[in-house]
Amino acid sequence: SLNAFHKYSDGEDPDEELAAETATYTPLDIDVISNFRKLHRLNIDGAFMNGRYPALFNFPLLEKLRISLCCNFKWELEMLSGFPLLRELNVKYNRFLRGDIGSLNVLKHTLEKVKIFD
């Protein structure tokens, strides 16, 4: 029988307990998104992710990034340096977001709008 539950393949440094609980879920490869180098907008909403996914932080033309309801998605504000043209950042309900708000200085010439909700 086919498993009705899906998740994105565990990233780097996953929560081991969650990984064990979801080991029977059908894994989806989120890294395939990194092939779309000309993306201007990326919206990650409610994705079942566990760990770090560095491949999602290297889009030189990205202008708008929205990440919401990704409870076990680990990332740091410093990773935004992979988006040199980023104009808008919208983050909601992402408890594993870390970093110094000062790291946004690398985007001071492009960043126009920042929303971070917990």
Order of alpha helices (4+ residues) and beta strands (2+ residues): beta-alpha-beta-beta-beta-beta-beta-beta-beta
